[in-house]
Amino acid sequence: MAESVYKIVELIGSSTESWEKAAAAAVGKARSSLRDLRIAEVTKLDMHLDDDGNIVAYRAKVNVSFKMED
């Protein structure tokens, strides 16, 4: 088996609807600019609140790994 090297980038996706859509937004953006994605790991979830404490956006911090090219 050949040796491989992977790089990890940290992204933050946001959505006004859900944490799942926020994470999907981060992965979708990564997919449009990176090749050979391997793993996506949600590392933190939070919410952006307005001055009255209402939820404005759901945010997901996601680590995405991809294989480095030879």
N, C-alpha and C positions, 0 to 999 in steps of 0.2 A: 504494500500500500504506500502510495506517495505521501510525503509530508505536506501539510497544508498550513496556511496562516490566515487568520481572520482578523478583521478590524471591527471595532465596535464604535458606533456613533450614538450620541444621546439626542433624542428629539422630544419636543413637547407638542402634542396635538391638542386642539381645542374643538369643542362642539357646544352648541346651545341646547342640544338634546340629551346627550348621554356620555358616560365615560367610554363606553364601547365605540361610539362614533368618533370620539376624540382620539382614541388609540388607532382606529382604522385610518383616520386622516393622516396621522404621523407615518404609518406604514405605507399608505398610498403615495405620499410625497417622496418617501425613500425609494419606493419602487420606480418612480418616474425618473430618478437621477442616478440610482445605483444598480449594479448588476449582481447576480448571484447571491441574493439575500438568503440567509440561512435561519436565523432565529430573531424573534421579536419578544422582548421581555418588558412587561409593564412594571416599573419600579416604584412609581408613586402616583397617587390619584389625589387631586384637589379640585376646589371650585373657586371661581372668581365671583365675588359678591358685590352688589351695588351698595350705596349708602344706607339703604333700608334693610339690608341683610338678605335681599332676594338673590337667588342664583342667576348669574348672568351667563356663565359658561362653565362647562366641565372641562377639566384638563387632565391629560394623561402623559406622564413622563415615560418614554419608551426607549430602551436600548435595542438597537438593531445591529445585527452582525452580518457581514458579507465576506465572502472569500476573496482574498487578495489574488490578483492575477500574477502569473509567472512572468 
